[in-house]
Amino acid sequence: MVNLDKTLLPAFLLALLICAPALGQGRDFRVKPKESSLEVINQVGTIRVTAGAPGSKKVQINHKKVSGDAKIDYSSEDDKKIKVEVTGKGTVDFEIVVPPSLDVDLLSYKGAIFVSDLTGDIKARITTSGNITFTGMRSKKVEAHGSTGNVSFTGELQDEGRYTLKSFSGRIDATLPADSDFRLSASTFGGVIDLGGFAMKFERQTNQLVEASSGKGRASVKLWSQEGSIHLHRKP
C-alpha cells in the first residue's frame, strides 16, 4: 500500500481531476411516444440518435463535453416536449436513445448528425459544415437540410410519406428498396443526377432537373443540391 503525505493529498487529487477524461452526463425522461417529441440544439459536435426497444417509453440522453465551456440545458413540458439546448462556446457530443416512434428535431451549427432505425417524424439541420446520415429508417416524414456537408438516407418509404433531402454544396444519396413506390423531384445546378437503375416514368428530364415516378408515386421524394450531385441507389 502506498502512503501519501496528507499535505500532498489535495494536490494529488487535483492532478487526477485534470488528467482524467471528461465523463459523460445526461438525463432520462419518461414519455408517451405518440404524443411526445424531442428537440436538440447543439453548437458544435455530434448528435447520434438511435432507436430503443419496441414499446420503450424512455428517452435516454447522454452528453460529453469535448472542449470549451458550453452549457447544456434540459427542459420538459409534462414529458411531452423534451428540449436540450447547448449555449456558450465548446464542443459537445450527444448519444441519445429514444422510442422508435418518437418525433425528433435536431439542429447543429457544425458537426455531424446520425439517426437510425426510427419510425417517427424526423427533422435534421446543419447550418455550416457536417454530414447528415439516416440509416434503417421507416419514418413517414424525413427532412434534412445541410450546407457544405453530405446528406444520405437508407430506409423504406411509407405510403403517403414525405422525404426531403437538401444540401447546398454536398452530395445527396438515397438508398431505397428496388420495389419502392415514389414520385421523385430531383434538381441540381452544379452536379449530376444518377437514378441508380430505377424504372421511371418521366414528366420532366434535363441535366439539372428530373420529375418522374417509380410505380404509382405513393411517396414523395424531393432531392436538391445547388452544387453537389444526386444519387439514387437500389437496395435488393
C-alpha positions as CSV (number, residue, x, y, z in Angstrom):
1,M,0.0,0.0,0.0
2,V,1.3,3.5,-0.9
3,N,1.1,6.0,1.9
4,L,0.6,9.6,0.8
5,D,1.6,12.6,2.9
6,K,-1.7,14.3,3.9
7,T,-0.2,17.7,3.0
8,L,0.2,16.4,-0.6
9,L,-3.3,14.9,-0.9
10,P,-5.1,18.0,-2.2
11,A,-2.6,18.5,-5.0
12,F,-2.7,14.8,-5.8
13,L,-6.5,14.8,-6.2
14,L,-6.4,17.9,-8.3
15,A,-3.9,16.3,-10.6
16,L,-6.2,13.3,-11.0
17,L,-9.1,15.6,-12.0
18,I,-7.0,17.4,-14.5
19,C,-5.7,14.2,-16.1
20,A,-8.9,12.3,-16.1
21,P,-11.1,12.3,-19.2
22,A,-14.4,14.1,-19.2
23,L,-17.2,11.8,-18.1
24,G,-20.5,11.6,-19.9
25,Q,-23.5,13.1,-18.3
26,G,-27.2,13.3,-19.1
27,R,-30.8,12.8,-18.3
28,D,-33.6,10.2,-18.7
29,F,-37.2,11.1,-19.4
30,R,-40.4,9.1,-19.4
31,V,-42.5,9.8,-22.4
32,K,-45.7,8.8,-24.3
33,P,-44.1,8.2,-27.8
34,K,-47.0,9.0,-30.0
35,E,-47.7,12.3,-28.0
36,S,-44.1,13.4,-27.3
37,S,-41.2,14.9,-29.2
38,L,-37.5,15.6,-28.7
39,E,-35.7,18.8,-29.8
40,V,-31.9,19.1,-29.6
41,I,-30.0,22.3,-30.4
42,N,-26.2,21.9,-30.5
43,Q,-23.4,24.4,-31.3
44,V,-20.5,22.1,-32.4
45,G,-20.3,18.3,-32.1
46,T,-22.0,15.1,-33.0
47,I,-25.7,14.2,-32.4
48,R,-26.4,10.5,-32.6
49,V,-29.9,9.2,-32.1
50,T,-30.8,5.5,-32.2
51,A,-34.0,3.5,-31.5
52,G,-34.6,1.8,-28.3
53,A,-36.6,-1.4,-27.8
54,P,-40.1,-1.6,-29.3
55,G,-42.6,-0.4,-26.8
56,S,-40.0,1.7,-24.9
57,K,-41.2,4.8,-23.1
58,K,-37.9,6.2,-22.1
59,V,-35.6,8.8,-23.7
60,Q,-32.0,8.4,-22.6
61,I,-29.7,11.4,-23.3
62,N,-26.0,11.3,-22.6
63,H,-23.7,14.2,-23.4
64,K,-20.0,14.6,-23.3
65,K,-18.2,18.0,-23.2
66,V,-15.3,17.6,-25.6
67,S,-13.9,21.1,-25.3
68,G,-14.8,24.6,-24.2
69,D,-17.2,25.9,-21.6
70,A,-20.5,25.1,-23.3
71,K,-23.6,24.8,-21.1
72,I,-26.3,22.2,-21.6
73,D,-29.9,23.0,-20.6
74,Y,-32.6,20.3,-20.3
75,S,-36.3,21.1,-20.1
76,S,-39.5,19.2,-20.4
77,E,-43.2,20.2,-20.8
78,D,-45.1,17.5,-19.0
79,D,-42.7,15.0,-20.6
80,K,-44.4,15.7,-23.9
81,K,-41.8,18.0,-25.4
82,I,-38.2,17.5,-24.3
83,K,-35.7,20.1,-25.3
84,V,-32.0,20.1,-25.0
85,E,-30.0,23.2,-25.9
86,V,-26.3,24.0,-25.8
87,T,-25.2,27.5,-25.2
88,G,-21.8,29.1,-25.0
89,K,-18.7,28.0,-26.8
90,G,-17.5,24.5,-26.9
91,T,-17.9,21.0,-28.5
92,V,-20.5,18.7,-27.1
93,D,-21.3,15.1,-28.3
94,F,-24.7,13.5,-27.7
95,E,-25.6,9.8,-27.6
96,I,-29.4,9.5,-27.4
97,V,-31.7,6.5,-27.3
98,V,-35.4,7.1,-27.9
99,P,-38.6,5.1,-28.5
100,P,-38.7,4.2,-32.2
101,S,-41.9,6.2,-32.9
102,L,-40.8,9.5,-31.2
103,D,-40.7,12.7,-33.3
104,V,-37.2,14.2,-33.4
105,D,-36.0,17.7,-34.3
106,L,-32.2,18.1,-34.5
107,L,-30.1,21.2,-35.1
108,S,-26.3,21.6,-35.1
109,Y,-24.3,24.6,-36.4
110,K,-21.3,22.5,-37.1
111,G,-20.6,18.8,-36.6
112,A,-22.5,15.6,-37.7
113,I,-25.9,14.1,-37.2
114,F,-26.7,10.4,-37.3
115,V,-30.2,8.9,-37.0
116,S,-31.0,5.2,-37.2
117,D,-34.0,2.9,-37.1
118,L,-36.7,5.4,-36.2
119,T,-40.4,5.5,-37.4
120,G,-41.4,8.9,-36.1
121,D,-41.1,12.2,-37.9
122,I,-37.5,13.4,-38.3
123,K,-36.1,16.8,-39.0
124,A,-32.3,17.4,-39.1
125,R,-30.3,20.5,-39.9
126,I,-26.7,21.5,-40.0
127,T,-26.2,25.2,-40.8
128,T,-22.4,25.3,-41.6
129,S,-20.4,22.1,-42.2
130,G,-21.1,18.5,-41.4
131,N,-22.8,15.4,-42.7
132,I,-26.3,14.1,-42.0
133,T,-26.8,10.3,-42.1
134,F,-30.0,8.3,-41.8
135,T,-29.9,4.5,-41.7
136,G,-32.6,1.9,-41.3
137,M,-35.4,4.5,-41.4
138,R,-39.1,3.6,-41.6
139,S,-40.4,7.1,-40.9
140,K,-43.3,8.7,-42.8
141,K,-41.7,12.1,-42.8
142,V,-38.0,12.9,-43.0
143,E,-36.5,16.3,-43.7
144,A,-32.8,17.1,-43.8
145,H,-31.0,20.4,-44.6
146,G,-27.3,20.6,-45.0
147,S,-24.9,23.3,-46.1
148,T,-21.5,22.1,-47.1
149,G,-21.9,18.5,-45.9
150,N,-23.4,15.4,-47.5
151,V,-26.9,14.0,-46.8
152,S,-27.5,10.3,-47.0
153,F,-30.7,8.2,-46.5
154,T,-31.2,4.5,-46.2
155,G,-34.6,3.1,-45.4
156,E,-38.1,2.1,-46.5
157,L,-40.6,4.6,-47.9
158,Q,-44.0,4.7,-46.5
159,D,-47.3,5.3,-48.4
160,E,-48.1,9.0,-48.3
161,G,-44.6,9.6,-46.8
162,R,-42.7,12.8,-47.5
163,Y,-38.9,12.8,-47.8
164,T,-36.9,15.9,-48.4
165,L,-33.1,15.9,-48.5
166,K,-31.2,19.1,-49.3
167,S,-27.6,20.3,-49.2
168,F,-26.2,23.5,-50.7
169,S,-22.9,22.1,-51.8
170,G,-22.9,18.5,-50.5
171,R,-23.8,15.2,-52.2
172,I,-27.2,13.6,-51.8
173,D,-27.5,9.8,-51.6
174,A,-30.8,7.9,-51.2
175,T,-30.7,4.1,-50.9
176,L,-34.2,2.6,-51.3
177,P,-35.6,-0.9,-51.8
178,A,-35.8,-1.9,-55.5
179,D,-39.6,-2.0,-55.4
180,S,-40.1,1.4,-53.8
181,D,-43.2,3.4,-54.9
182,F,-42.5,7.1,-55.1
183,R,-42.7,10.3,-57.0
184,L,-39.3,12.0,-57.5
185,S,-38.3,15.6,-57.8
186,A,-34.5,16.0,-58.1
187,S,-32.6,19.1,-59.0
188,T,-29.0,20.3,-59.0
189,F,-27.3,23.2,-60.7
190,G,-23.6,22.1,-60.4
191,G,-23.8,18.3,-60.1
192,V,-25.2,15.3,-61.9
193,I,-28.4,13.2,-61.2
194,D,-28.0,9.5,-61.1
195,L,-31.2,7.5,-61.0
196,G,-29.5,4.2,-60.0
197,G,-31.4,2.0,-62.4
198,F,-34.9,2.7,-61.1
199,A,-37.5,2.3,-63.8
200,M,-39.1,5.8,-64.1
201,K,-42.0,7.4,-65.9
202,F,-40.7,10.9,-66.7
203,E,-42.7,14.1,-66.6
204,R,-39.6,16.3,-67.0
205,Q,-36.0,15.4,-67.5
206,T,-32.9,17.6,-68.1
207,N,-29.3,17.5,-66.9
208,Q,-30.3,19.6,-63.8
209,L,-33.9,18.5,-63.2
210,V,-35.8,15.2,-63.0
211,E,-39.5,14.9,-62.2
212,A,-40.6,11.3,-62.5
213,S,-42.4,8.4,-60.8
214,S,-41.4,4.9,-59.8
215,G,-44.6,2.8,-59.5
216,K,-47.7,4.8,-58.7
217,G,-45.9,7.5,-56.8
218,R,-47.3,6.8,-53.4
219,A,-44.5,8.6,-51.5
220,S,-42.9,12.0,-52.3
221,V,-39.1,12.2,-52.5
222,K,-37.5,15.6,-53.0
223,L,-33.7,15.8,-53.5
224,W,-31.9,19.1,-54.0
225,S,-28.3,20.4,-54.1
226,Q,-27.1,23.6,-55.5
227,E,-23.6,22.4,-56.3
228,G,-23.4,18.7,-55.4
229,S,-24.5,15.5,-57.2
230,I,-27.6,13.5,-56.5
231,H,-27.6,9.7,-56.5
232,L,-30.3,7.1,-56.1
233,H,-29.2,3.5,-55.1
234,R,-31.3,0.3,-55.4
235,K,-31.3,-1.9,-52.4
236,P,-32.1,-5.6,-53.2
